[in-house]
C-alpha cells in the first residue's frame, strides 16, 4: 500500500479512524485496520462486488460509503493496483 503514497502529489490525513489518501485534495482511497478501500461509483463498483468485496462501513453511520475493499490479489500486483487506482482517481476528481 506504500505505493499509493509514492504517486506524485498524493497526500494523506487521518479520517474515519483510518488514513484518507488524496490527490489534489480529492480522496480516492482509505486505509483502515490494514485494509485498503478505493472510491467507487456505478462505473467501477461491479469489479469490486464481483471479487466479493464489501463497502467500507463508518462505525458511527452504520451504512456503506462509496469506498470498497480492494481484493488482496490486486494489492499484491503493482500493475493491477495502479489500474484500479486510476479508475478511483477519475471518480474522485469528478466529485
Number of C-alpha atoms within 10 A of each C-alpha: 13 6 10 16 14 10 11 8 10 16 18 17 11 12 12 14 12 15 18 19 22 21 18 10 13 17 22 25 25 26 21 16 8 10 16 20 25 27 26 24 14 8 10 15 19 13 14 20 15 8 13 11 17 17 20 23 15 12 10 7 8 9 10 13 14 15 22 24 22 25 19 13 11 14 17 11 10 13 11 13 19 16 11 19 18 13 17 23 19 13 20 21 14 7 7
